[in-house]
Amino acid sequence: MLQNSVAMVETAYLLIALDRNTPTAVARDVLRVPGVVKASVTMGEFDVIAIAEQDDTKGFPGITAAVRRIEGVRTVVTCVVVTP
């Protein structure tokens, strides 16, 4: 690594739709998943949107799997941010 270089952190947005349970409770549970740095309740097609960060993209499938195991979660769409 070069002197004064900054390590890049990979980011992904998790779009979470629920089939039951309250979005607020699910957002709190999502925040407990290691790697998730923010979770917000939303109105629209998705009930919760979370932001996850990892050193590389290989960690995102595990985060997505952990979120899918939360009670009331119907679907999770993971969108990895690509910086040009």
C-alpha positions in Angstrom: 0.0 0.0 0.0 1.3 3.4 -0.9 2.0 6.0 1.8 -1.0 8.2 2.4 -3.3 6.0 0.5 -6.8 5.3 1.8 -8.2 1.8 1.8 -11.4 1.5 -0.2 -14.5 0.3 1.5 -17.1 -1.4 -0.6 -20.8 -0.4 -0.1 -24.1 -2.1 -0.9 -27.7 -1.0 -0.5 -30.1 -3.7 0.7 -33.7 -3.2 -0.4 -35.9 -5.1 2.0 -39.6 -6.0 1.6 -41.6 -7.5 4.4 -44.5 -9.9 4.6 -45.3 -9.2 8.2 -43.8 -7.6 11.3 -43.3 -3.9 11.7 -40.7 -2.1 9.6 -39.3 -0.4 12.7 -38.6 -3.7 14.4 -37.0 -5.2 11.3 -34.8 -2.1 10.8 -33.6 -2.5 14.4 -32.8 -6.2 13.8 -31.1 -5.4 10.5 -28.8 -2.9 12.4 -27.6 -5.8 14.5 -26.2 -7.7 11.5 -22.4 -7.2 11.3 -21.5 -5.0 8.4 -24.7 -3.0 8.3 -24.0 0.6 9.1 -27.5 2.1 8.6 -31.1 1.0 8.2 -34.0 3.2 7.4 -37.8 2.6 7.3 -39.2 3.7 3.9 -42.6 4.0 2.2 -43.0 2.4 -1.2 -42.1 -0.9 -2.8 -39.5 -1.6 -0.1 -40.1 -1.3 3.7 -36.5 -1.0 4.9 -33.4 0.2 3.1 -30.0 -0.7 4.7 -26.4 0.3 3.9 -23.7 -2.3 4.4 -20.0 -1.8 4.2 -17.2 -4.4 3.7 -13.5 -4.4 2.9 -14.4 -6.4 -0.3 -17.6 -7.5 -2.0 -17.2 -11.1 -0.9 -18.8 -10.3 2.4 -22.1 -9.1 1.0 -23.8 -12.5 0.4 -23.4 -13.4 4.1 -24.9 -10.1 5.1 -27.8 -10.6 2.7 -28.3 -14.2 4.0 -28.4 -12.9 7.6 -31.0 -10.2 6.8 -33.2 -12.9 5.0 -33.3 -14.9 8.2 -34.9 -12.0 10.1 -38.5 -12.8 10.9 -40.9 -11.0 8.6 -38.5 -10.4 5.8 -39.9 -11.5 2.4 -37.2 -10.4 0.0 -33.9 -8.7 -0.1 -32.4 -7.1 -3.2 -28.7 -6.4 -2.8 -27.3 -3.5 -4.9 -23.5 -3.2 -4.8 -22.2 0.3 -5.5 -19.8 0.5 -8.4 -17.6 3.5 -8.5 -16.4 4.4 -12.0 
